[in-house]
Amino acid sequence: MTYTLTSFHFKKRYIVYSLIFLYVLLCQSCMTMRFSRKETTKFFAASKTEFQDETIVFDGYKIHYVETGMEQNPTLFFVHGSPGSWNAFKEYLTDTLLLKKYRMIAIDRPGFGYSDFGDAQNLRVQSKRITAFIKKIDNKKPLILVGHSVGGPVVAQLAADNPSWFKRLVIVSGSLDPKAENPEKWRTVVKVPPLRYLIPGALRPSNDELWWLKQDLIALRPELKKITCDVTIIHGTKDILVPYSNVAFMKKTLVNAKSIDTITIEKANHFIPWSHYEIMRNELLNLQ
């Protein structure tokens, strides 16, 4: 009887360990929030949109992107939030009206998609790497940055680092006010091994960069005066993830912007690129 009970407990423990091991393995492969090449091809085939699905390798890192539209057109450059990948803007890349006016590029930010997945970077490093990427793909035509959520401070950092490069910033539900950022205490706990390996897929680099974000924004604030291009701010009044107060902050701190246009969407939440697609698409079409 003792042997049988011991054997039972051993088997039970073995099953528990096996389940934990399998969960950790699954965490590495699930919730990546990215398209495979096959999925990308299938998506664009449905609308018969010509596209490029490429990765540029630099010294020690890489940037993956998808491009549509004609090479000679001005560029709409999409930067996704956290977590995410280029496909956050996939509908825009196939929009027939936008395709007539723009070349469109959507990247995987460092740490997401196929841009060194899992290896999150702070705003300065992201800007440095995306700056090198932009140099590679520049067609000498006007370049408009579109950043959603955390993509907002990323495009602001890019414009502060390269003041003469961009025609306009479009900041959608953007988080730029450090006072509005209150990182949850649990984020630092799950950053430490072994707990960080229990976080699935893209949520791990997302947790890293969201923990750093407040300090990144504190460092960015004095640099916002370097931004001299036109700025369009699109924000919803019911955004519980990035408070609407960010709009007032941007209008106060972007003191040298050539112009600031504000589009307030009443009762809209954080997910404007998808919930209010036509409003955002029309704003992009009307940019001068």
N, C-alpha and C positions, 0 to 999 in steps of 0.2 A: 504493500500500500504506500509506504514512504517513497519507494522508487518511482511508483506511478505518479504521485503528486509532484515530486521533484521534476520528473520528465515533463509533466504538464506545464509547470511554471517556466521551465526552460523554453519550451516551444512557444508559450505565450510571449515571453520576453523577446524571443527571436522574431516573432511576427511583428511586435511593436517596433523593434529596431529596423526591420525591413521596410515597414511602412514609412518611418521617418526618413530613411535613406531614399526611398522612392519619391517622397514629397520634395526633398531637397533637390533631387534630379529634375523633377517636374518644374520646380521654381526657376531653374535655369533656362527652361525652354518655353514656358507658357507666358502669356500676357506680354509678348514682345512688342505688340502694337505696331507691327510693320508688315508690309506685303512681301511675299516671295516674288521672285522674277516672274514666275508663272502667273501669280495673281495680278501682278502689274500688267502683264501682257494681255490677260483676259479683260481687265478693266478697260484699257484703252481700245481694245478691239471692238467692244460694244458700241462705241461712238465713232469708230474708224478714225481716231485721232492719232496722228504720227507723234512719236515721242522718243526721247532718249532716256535711258536708264543707266547711269554711269557712276563710277567712283573715281575720284582723283586722289592719288596717293602722294603725300608729302613726306617730309623727314619725320618719321616717328608717329604719324597719324594719317587718317584718311577722312574724306568728306564724300558722302553719297548724295546724289541728287537725281531728280527727274525733271526733264525740260520738255516743253511744248511750244508751239508757235514759230513764227518766222524769225530767223537770226537777225535780220536788219531792223527789227522793231525795238522800241523802248522795252525795258525789262521790268516786269513785276517779280519781285524776289520775296518768296513766302518763307516765314520763319515760324515754326510751330511752337506750341506751349509745352507743358510738362505734366505727365509724360506725353509722348506723341512721336510722329515721324512725318515725312513728306506728305503721306496720304491724307493728312488732316485737311489738305487743300485740293484733293483730287478732283472734286467737281468743278473747281475754278479752272483747273488745267485743261478741262475739256469743254469749257463754255465757249460756244461759237462766237459770241459777241466779243468776249475778251481776246479770243484768238485772232480776231481781225485787227486788233489794236496793239497787242503786246506779244513779246516773247515772255514766257513764264517759266520760272525756275522755283522748285520747292526742294529744300534740303532736309536731310536728317541732321539735326544739331549734334555737336560732339556728345557722345555717350548714348545716342538714341539711333533707332533704325539700324542702318549698316555703317554708321560713322563711329567705329570703335564702341560698339554697343556695351553698355554697362560702366564705361569709364567716364563718369560725369566730370565737368570742368566748371570753374567759376566764370563770371561774366567777362573778365579781362582775357582769359585764355580762349574762351569761345570767340570773342571779337577778333583776337589775333589770328585764330585759325580760319575763321570765315573771311577775314580780310584777305588772307593769302588765296583763298578759293575765288573770291571775287576778282582778284587780279588775273586769275587764269581764264575766267569765263567772260571778262569784260568785252563788250562789242562796241564800246565808244558811243553808245546811245544813252539817253537818260535812264537812270536807274531808280526805281521806287521800292523801298523796303516796306514789307507788310508783316508786322509781328503781332501774334495773338498771345495773350496771357504772359507767360515768362518770355515769350518771343518779343514782347514789348520792350522790356529793358535790354534785351540782346540787341535789337535794332537801334535803340538809343545809344548804347555803348559803341556800336559800330559807327554811328553818325558823329559821336563825340571824338572818336579816335581818328576819323577820316572826314573832317568837316566839309571838304569841297567835292566829295564824291557823289552825293546823292541829291536827286531832285526833290524827293519828298519822303517823309516817314508816314506810314499809316499804322497807328497804334490802336489795336483792337482789344478791349478789356485788359489793358496793360497795367502791370503792377510796377510802379516806379516810386511810390512814396514809401520810404523806409518806416515811417511812423505807422503806416497801415499794415505792416508786416509783423505778425506775432507768431513766430515759428513754434509749433507744438513741442513740448518738452520730450514727448515720446520719440521724436525723430532722432535725437542724439543717442537714445538707448538702442534703437534698432540699426544704427550705423555701425555698431561694434560687433565683430564676429563673436560667436557663431550666429547671433540673431539676424544679422544682415542677409545671411544666406537663406533665411526662411521667407524673405520678401520676394515675391514672384516678379520675374521679367523686368520690364521697364520701370516698375515702381521703385526699384532700388536706386538707379541713377536719379530718378525724380526726387526721391527722399533726400539724397545727398545735396542736390542743388537747391532745393527748397529750404534746407537747413542753413545753407550759406547765404541765401538771397538777401536777408536783411542787411548783413554786413556789406554785401556787394552793392546794394542800393545806397548805403551810407557813403561808400567810396565814389559811387557814380554821381551823386547829387551835385557836388561842386563842378563837375565836368559838363553838366547839362547846358551850361552857358556857351559851350563851344559849338552847339548845334545851330547851324545857320540856314538850313534848308526849310522848305515848307513842311508843316506838320498837320496831319489830320488825326483827330482823336475820335474813336467810336467806342461808346461805352453804354451799358445798360444800367438803369436806375435800381434794379433789383439784383445786382450781382453780389452774391453773398461770399464768393471766393476772393474777388478783388473789388473792394469797396469803390463806389462811385466817387468818393472823395479824391481818388487818384486824378480825376479830371482837373479839379481845382489846383492840385499840386503841380501838375504839368503846365497849366496855364501860368502859374506863378513863377516856375523855375526855368522854363524855356524862353528866357528873356531875349535871346538873340535869334530866335527862329524868324525866318522871313515872313511867315504868316502862320496862324493857328486856326484851323477850322474844327469846330466841335459838333459831332453828330450824337445827340443824346437819344437813346431809344427807350421810351417809357416802358417800365415793367419788364424789360428784357433782363435775362440772367447772363451768366458768364459765357454762354456758348453761341454767341452771335454769328460766327462764321457759318454755322449750320442752321440755327433757328431763324435767322433773318438773312438768309442767303441773298435774296433779291435786293434788299436794301444795301448790303455790303457790295455786291457785284455792281450795282448802279453807281455807287460812290466811286468805285475803282474805274468805271468807264468814264466818269465825268472829270477825272483828274486832268489838270492842264499841265 
